[in-house]
């Protein structure tokens, strides 16, 4: 960090001072002007090529994306596993 500059919140002059400050302070106490942010988490899972072809065909028939179809089917399967009597 430039010796002539200080962090706007911690008033730290070095990275070490900034780290020490945030080790003992909670960022939520200082985020009054920070905008809310939304995000999603995605993960790639490998599947067999033949299975992907079948999924693509089923998605096309239904007029939805493969991702949507997979999410719907997985959610349905999980619901049946978690609540077997409701199925």
GIFENHU-V638912 format. One record per pair of residues at least 12 apart in sequence whose C-alpha atoms are under 6 Angstrom apart, sorted by sequence separation. I is the first residue (numbers start at 0). J is the second residue. If there is no record, write none. Layout:
i j
I J
I J
This chain:
i j
0 13
